[in-house]
Amino acid sequence: MNEVLNDGVILLVEDNPDDVAFTLRAFAKNNITNRVVIASDGAEALDLLLPPDGRPPLQPALVLLDMKLPKYDGLEVLQRLRAAPSTQALPVVVLTTSSEERDIVESYRLGANSYVRKPVIFTDFVRATNVLGMYWLLVNEPVPPRPGSHA
């Protein structure tokens, strides 16, 4: 990718360290140089995006959300994000190994912007990451920040 990408933060919500490393390697291979913040469970993701203590929330350009997470699973995280006015329009891509029809249907019903099954083979994952990066960080026009919000 030679184009200028959205330089916003990517929030990767993933509890498996191998999948985190896999994703970061795929980003590097695709020259996706955005800062990546990692939340290792659903509670940590919600704490970053909807802090209960008045801290400014993280406002990522993209959330990559695993389905099977400790504390709160991906569906509960998605439900809470869509229920809060400050995160309703946040681009959320479910990036998971689950191909269960129930997970796909529920993800879209709860407001996921996309559902991507993680390819197991690294070269396939690199290609999928390239497409995700191109679309969400280059092609997609994000919702403009509200006045007074913390970017």
C-alpha positions in Angstrom: 0.0 0.0 0.0 1.5 3.3 -1.1 -1.6 5.4 -0.4 -1.9 7.5 2.6 -3.9 5.6 5.2 -6.1 6.9 7.9 -3.6 7.3 10.8 -6.1 6.5 13.5 -5.5 3.9 16.1 -6.6 0.3 15.6 -8.1 -1.4 18.7 -7.4 -5.2 18.4 -9.5 -7.1 20.9 -7.9 -10.5 21.0 -7.1 -12.8 23.9 -4.8 -15.3 22.0 -1.2 -14.0 22.0 -0.4 -16.1 18.9 -3.3 -14.4 17.0 -2.1 -11.0 18.2 1.4 -11.7 16.8 -0.2 -13.1 13.6 -2.2 -9.9 13.1 0.7 -7.6 13.9 2.9 -9.5 11.4 0.2 -9.3 8.8 -0.2 -5.5 9.3 3.6 -5.1 9.0 3.6 -7.1 5.7 0.9 -4.8 4.4 2.6 -1.6 5.5 -0.2 -0.8 7.9 1.7 1.3 10.3 -1.2 2.6 12.5 -0.7 2.3 16.2 -2.4 -0.8 17.5 -3.8 -0.9 21.0 -4.4 -4.4 22.2 -7.2 -5.4 24.7 -6.9 -9.0 25.8 -10.5 -9.4 27.0 -13.9 -7.8 26.6 -13.7 -6.0 29.9 -10.4 -4.3 28.9 -11.9 -3.3 25.5 -15.0 -1.7 27.2 -12.8 0.0 29.8 -10.8 1.6 26.9 -13.8 2.6 24.9 -16.3 3.4 27.6 -14.2 4.3 30.6 -16.2 4.3 33.8 -14.0 6.8 35.6 -14.2 9.9 33.4 -10.9 9.3 31.6 -11.1 10.3 27.9 -12.1 7.2 25.9 -9.9 5.7 23.2 -11.4 6.7 19.8 -10.0 4.2 17.3 -10.4 4.4 13.6 -11.2 0.7 13.7 -12.0 -2.0 16.2 -11.1 -5.6 15.3 -13.2 -7.7 17.7 -12.7 -11.4 18.4 -15.8 -13.4 19.2 -14.6 -15.7 21.9 -13.2 -13.6 24.7 -12.8 -13.9 28.5 -14.9 -11.8 30.8 -17.3 -10.4 28.1 -17.5 -12.2 24.7 -17.5 -10.3 21.5 -21.3 -10.2 21.2 -21.6 -8.5 24.6 -18.9 -6.0 23.8 -20.6 -5.2 20.5 -24.0 -4.8 22.2 -22.6 -2.4 24.8 -20.7 -0.4 22.2 -23.9 0.0 20.1 -25.9 1.0 23.2 -23.6 3.9 24.0 -24.1 7.1 22.0 -20.3 7.8 22.0 -19.5 4.4 20.3 -22.6 3.7 18.2 -20.9 4.8 14.9 -17.5 3.2 15.7 -16.4 0.8 12.9 -16.4 -2.7 14.3 -15.1 -5.6 12.3 -15.6 -9.0 13.9 -12.4 -10.9 13.2 -12.8 -14.4 14.5 -12.2 -18.1 13.8 -15.9 -18.8 14.4 -18.0 -19.6 11.4 -21.1 -20.5 13.5 -24.2 -19.1 11.8 -25.5 -17.9 15.1 -22.4 -15.8 15.7 -22.6 -14.3 12.3 -26.3 -13.5 12.5 -26.0 -12.0 16.0 -23.0 -10.0 15.1 -24.8 -8.2 12.3 -28.0 -7.9 14.3 -26.1 -6.1 17.1 -24.5 -3.7 14.6 -21.2 -5.2 13.4 -19.9 -3.4 10.3 -18.4 -6.6 8.9 -17.7 -10.2 9.9 -14.5 -11.8 8.8 -13.4 -15.3 9.5 -9.7 -15.4 10.3 -7.8 -17.4 7.6 -5.6 -20.1 9.2 -2.9 -19.9 6.6 -0.7 -16.8 7.1 -0.5 -15.8 3.4 -4.3 -15.9 3.3 -4.5 -13.8 6.5 -2.1 -11.3 5.0 -4.4 -10.9 2.0 -7.4 -10.5 4.2 -5.6 -7.9 6.3 -4.7 -6.0 3.2 -8.3 -5.8 2.1 -9.4 -4.8 5.6 -6.7 -2.1 5.8 -7.4 -0.8 2.3 -11.2 -0.5 2.9 -11.4 0.6 6.5 -8.3 2.9 6.6 -8.3 4.2 3.1 -11.6 3.9 1.3 -14.2 4.2 4.1 -15.2 7.7 5.1 -15.4 7.7 8.9 -17.9 9.6 10.9 -16.5 13.1 11.7 -15.6 13.6 15.3 -18.1 15.5 17.4 -17.0 18.9 18.6 -15.4 18.7 22.0 -14.6 14.9 21.6 -11.2 13.6 22.4 -9.5 12.2 19.3 
